């Protein structure tokens, strides 16, 4: 069960989300549009909702967490794992953006 402080922090983040400059100026989603909403859904524990909002959010957060663990504990193969996870994350972001393009969800 989540504490009241955690819930109020999530609520504050939902009310103070940043606007995407690309969406605001050119009316087109950027490759990162949805990251904030997807991350918030993950923080709430809603994996399925996060995946529906922005699938790369899971990969981005996993990459950042593994990077932090590697920097703190100096994992033996950590650098290689982080490098390949970065590549996989970039591919997932690209595939997500292309799929949004072909399904007319960019606007």
N, C-alpha and C positions, 0 to 999 in steps of 0.2 A: 504494500500500500504506500502511495506517495504522500509525503508530508505536505502540510499547508504551505510552507515556505517554498517548496519545489513547485507546487501548483501556481503560486502567485508569481514566481519567476517565469514560468512558462506563459502565463497570462500576460505579463509585462512584455515578453518578447513578441508575442502575437500582436500586441497593440503598437509595437515600435519596429515593425519590419521595414527594411529599406526598399525603396522603389528602384526598379531596374532602369538605368539610364537609357539603354537601348530601346526598351519597351516604351519609355516615356517620350523619347525624342523621335524615334523612327517607327514606332508602333509595331515592332517586330521583336519576338522573343530572342534572347541571346542563348548560347549553349548552357548557361548556368541558371536560366530562369526556372524557378521551382526549387532550388536548393534550400532556401530558407524554410519554405513550407514543408518540404520533405524531411529536413532535419528536425523541425519541430514535431512532426508526427513520430519520428523515431524517438525523440525525447519523451513523448507521451506514451511510448510503448506500442504504437500502432504501426507495425512493420508493413502490413498489407496496404494501409493508406499511404504510407511513405513511398512504397514502391509504385503505387498508382500515380502519385503526384509527380515524383521525380526519381526514377530508378537509380541514376548515378549517385544519389545521396548516400546510399548504403556503401558503395565502393569508396567514395571520397572520405567518409568518416572512418571506415576500416583502414584505409591507407594512412590517414593522419594518426590514428591510434597506434598502428604498428610502427610508424615512424617514431612516435614519442617513446614507445617501449624500447625500440632499438637504440635510440639515443641515450636512454637512461641505463639500460642493462647490457649494451654492447653485444647483441646477439651474434652468434658465429656467422650465420648466413643472412643476417638481417638486412644488410645493404642490398644484396641481390634480390631478396624477397620484396623489399620496398620498391626497388627499381621495376621489377616485373608487375607489381601491383599498380604502380603509376601508369605503366603502359596499358594494362587491362582497364584501368579507370578512364584513361583518355579514349580508348576504343569504345567503352560503354557510353561516354558522353557524346562522342561523335555519332554512334548508331542511334542514340536517343534523339539527337537533333535532326538527323536525316529522316528518322521515322516521323517526327513531328512535321517536318517539311512536306513529306509525301502524303500525310493524312490531313493537311491543311489546318494544323493546330498552332502555327506560328503567330497568327494574328488574332 
